[in-house]
Amino acid sequence: MKKTDFFVGIALILLSVAVWITSGSFPSVGETDVGPSFFPRLIAGGLVLLSLIMIAGSFRHRQDNDKDAAPTLWGRTILGFVCMFAFLALIYIGGFHLATPLFLFGFMWLYGYRKPMASILVAVLVTLFIYFIFEVLLQVPLPAGVLFE
């Protein structure tokens, strides 16, 4: 049994349940089935399904592959979680538009991608894509942060 896959799967299911419960309190926008809670619940449901697959896969006995597998880098994993919480704090302070490219660039750097110009380009383009989808198409405002309100 791969304990890491099992416990990560359980943690993701708990996160999905929290998203499902939280999105239930989103206000309704009329008599349509697709409201503000639809997409978070759709993603949460998909995440539960994928987590169950991960948990089921953790019980397979693959002794040959376990010997060849790379060791888990716990320091990098914990630092990744710290970066995500720092990202949330930076969103609160500086807003989505400032925090997202910084987070994406830092995360790519943390996980070994060392081409600065390509990382900057990807971080900016992903931020612009998310901005276009949410603010332009869906007209959902992204957090501005306390500095820019």
N, C-alpha and C positions, 0 to 999 in steps of 0.2 A: 504494500500500500504506500502510495506517495502522500505523506502527511501534509506537505505544503499545498498540493492541489485540493485536498479534502478541506483544509481549514480556510483557504482562500475562497473556495466554493461556498462554504457556509457563511463567510463574511459578506460575500456578494449577494447571497439570498437575503440576509438581514438588511443590507443596504436597499435592496429592491423593495422589501416590505415597507421600509421607512419611506421610500419615494412614493409607493402606492398610497400609503395612509396620508402622507402630506399632500399629495396632489388631489385627494378627495375633498379637501377644503377649498380648492380653487373655485372662484365664483363662476356661475353659469352665464353663458352669453346668448341665451334665447332657447329656442326649441330644437336646436341642432344636436346631433350626436357627437360631433367633433367640437369639443370645447377646450379650454386651457388644460384640462387634466388628461386629455386623450393621448398626446404624444409621450408625456412622462410615464403614463401607465403602460403604453405600448412598449417603450424601452425597458421598463421594469419587468414586464412579462417576458420579454426576450432574454433579459439578463438572468432571470430565474431559470429559464429553459437551458441556457448555455451553462449556467452554474451546476445544474443537475447533471448535465453531460460531463462536466469536469469532475464532479464528485464520483460519478459512476466510473469514469476512467481512472480515478485514483485507486480503485480496488483491483485493477488488473495487475496480475503478477508478471512483470516484464523484468526479470532479473538481469538479462543481458543488456538491455538498454539502460538500466539504472547504473550499471558500472561505468558506462561511457558518457553518461550525462554530466554536464558541467555543474559544479557546485553552486548552490544558491549564494549570491553575494548579498548577505544581509545588510551590510553597511550601506550599499547603494540603494537597496530596497527601502530601508528606513529613511535615508536621505531623500528619496523620491516622495515619500509620504510627507516629510517635513516641507518639501518644496510645494506640494499641493496645498498644504495649510497656509504657507506663506503666500501662495497665489490668491487664496480666498481673502487674506488680510489685505493684499495689495489691490484686489478688486474693490474692497470696501473703501480704501483710501484713495487710490488713483483711478479707479474705474476699469471697466472691461477693456477699453481701447488701449490703455497703457499697460495693464497687467498681462494681457494675453500674449503679445509678442515677446515680452520679457520671459514669461514662463516657458513658452514653447522653445525659445532659443536656449534657455538654461537647461531644460529637460533633454533636448537633443545633445547638448554638451555633456550632461551627466551620463548619458548612456552611450557615449563614445563617438558621436558624429562630430568630427573636428574640421569641418569646412565652414568657416565663419560667414562668408558671403552667401553660400547656399542656405545656411541655417537662418540668416536674417531674411532672405527672400521667402523661404517657406513660412517663417513665423508671421511675416507681414501679410503674405497672400492668404494664409489660413484665417488670420484675423479679419481681413477684408471680406473673405467669403462668408464667414459667420455673421459679420455686420450686414452684408447684403441680404442674406437669408432672413435674419431676424428683424432688423430695423426697416429694411426697404420692402421686402416681399410680405412678411407677416405682420409688420408694423408693431413689433414687440420691442419696447425700448430696453437696451442693455444698460447695466449699472454704470452711472456716470462717476461715482466715487464722491467722497466728501470734499475733495479738493476742487472739483469742477461743477458742483451743484449750484 
